[in-house]
């Protein structure tokens, strides 16, 4: 598949998005759902997530909540998530992310990218 992204020695695309200035979020996760208090910028299409302990993750609107049945996200990984449905924006777009620690507590760091 053609891409405009730079590629590595095996011709795999390398993600090349900038961190959006003023668009860093952090969530103190416990075994109760918590979400980012400030909505993602309307132009943001990708966010990166990093957690210091395993958490459950769910993207949605300002009322989104995470539960133990949501997607498991392990600790210590930095991962990009698309939060919009593409250039036509006809589908749902996430403005928030909810997280819930699997056990204990975790710090979750979210970076909007452009």
C-alpha positions, 0 to 999 in steps of 0.5 A: 500500500502506498504511503507518504510516511518515511519507511524503514529498511524493510519498507515499513511505514514509520509513524511521523506525527508531531506532538501537538503543543499544549495538548498533553493530558494525564489521568490518575487511574484507579479501579474506578473509571476516570477520563480526561477533563479537557476534550481533545482538539477538534482537529486531532485525529491521533493520540498516543497513550502510555500507562504505568500499570495495566488499564482498561481503555475506552474512547468516546464522548464526554460521558465515556466510562471504562469497565473491565470489559473494555480493551486491556492496555498493558503497562510500559507501551507507547501506542498510537490510536486513531480517534477519528474515522478518516478524512471524511469524518462521517463516523464517530470521533472520540473527544475523550478517553476513559481508563480504569486500572486493572488493579491498584493505581496507574498514571496514564499519559495521553499526547495529541498528535498532528 
